[in-house]
Amino acid sequence: MITAVHTLVYADDPEAARAFFRDVLEFPGVDTGGGWLIFKTGPSELGVHPRSWEHGGDSGGTDQQFDVSLICDDLVTAVARLSAKGAEFVGDVTDQGWGRAIRLKIPGAGEMTLYEPKYDPPATSSDRASL
C-alpha cells in the first residue's frame, strides 16, 4: 500500500536549495550519499485541480501539471521568522479564497507557495476519516 508522498524539487543550484531546506526551513533529513539529501516534510495532502476553471465570476488556467506548496498555521508569523533567517519572498500576502498565500524563493530552484489555509487541511487534521 502507499505509505508516503515523495516530492522532487529540481534546482539549477541543488546545494543552495538543499541548504535552504536544511538550514532555513529546518527540515530534518538524511544524506543518501554524495550530498544527496532527502528531507522529512511532515504530513502531506494531495489535491487534483482542473487546468482551466471558472469560479465566482473569475476564470483562469494553467499549463502546470504539478505544484508543490508549503502549509503553515500562521502566515504572518512564518514570513517574519523565515525572513529573519534570510528567506526572501515575492510580492505580498494575498487572499486566494482558499487561504492567504505568498511566494517563497527557493535559492537555486525558483519559488514555492507558502500558505495558511482557510480549510481544515487533511494533512494536519486529527480526524482521519477515510474515503
N, C-alpha and C positions, 0 to 999 in steps of 0.2 A: 504494500500500500504506500501511497505518497506520504512522506514524513516531513517535508520542508520545501521551501521555495529557494532556489539558488539564483541570485541576481548578478549579472555581469555589468561592469562599467568599463567601457573601452576608453583608454586615455592615450593622448599623444605623449604625456609625461606620467607614466604609471607610478614612478617613485613619489612624485609630488602628490598625486591623488591618494596613494596608499598612506603617506604621512598625514594627510589631511583627515582621512577617516580614522586613523590611529590616534593622532595627537590632538586634533581639534574636536572631532565628534566623539572621541574616546570609545570607539567600537573595539571590543576585545577580539583577538584573532589568533591565528596560528600561521607560522611560516611553513608552507608546504614544500619549501626547497628553493634556493636561489633568490630569496626575497619575495616570492610569490605569496602574498598574504591573502588569507581567506578570513573575512570578518563575521562575527556573530552579529546579526542585526536585530535580533529580538523577534517579537511576534510579527506576522505578516498577514496581508489580506490581498485578494486579487479581484479586480473589477473588470468587466467586459463592457466597453462603450462603443457606440456606433461611430463610424468615421465621419458621418455628417449628421447634423441634428437641428431641430427647431424646438425651442422651449421658451415659454413666456414672451413670445414676440421676437426673440433673438434666434439667429441661426448661425451655424458655424460648421467647421470641418477641419480635418487634419489628414496628412499623409502618413502620420506616425503609425507604427504597428505595435510598439511597446513603449512604456514610460515608467520611470521609477520616481517615486516621491517619498519624502520622509514626513512622518506624522509626529506632532508634538501636542502636549496638553495645553500649553500657554505660549502662543506665538511671540508675543511681545517679550516675555522673559527669555525665550530661546534665542531670539535675534540678539538681545542685549548680551547674553552670556557668550554666544558664539562670536559676536563682533569683538568682545573683549579678548578673545583668543585668536583674533586675526582673521576670522571669516569675513568674506565680502558678499554683499547681496546686490541684486539687480532690481532697481525700481523700489517701489514702496509696497507695503502690505495692501492687498486688495481683497474685497469681499467677492468671492466667486459663487455665492449662493450655497454651495455645499460646504463652505468653510472659508476662513481667512488664509491667504497664501502670499508667499514671496518666493522669488527665485534665489537660490543659494549657489554661488560659484564654487565649483569643484576644481581646484588647481590642476591644470593639465588635462581636464576631462570635460569641460563645458559647465552646464548648470543642471540643478535638480529643483523641483518644487519642494518647499518646506511649508507644511500647512497644519492648522488647527481645525479639525473637522467640526461641523455643526451636527453631524450624525454621531451615533454611538458606534465607534469603529469595532467591527467584529474581531479585529486583531487584538484589541485590548479589553474587550468585554468579558466580564466574568460569566456571563450567560452563554454557555456553549451549546446553543440549540443546533441541531443537525438539520440538514435539508431533507 
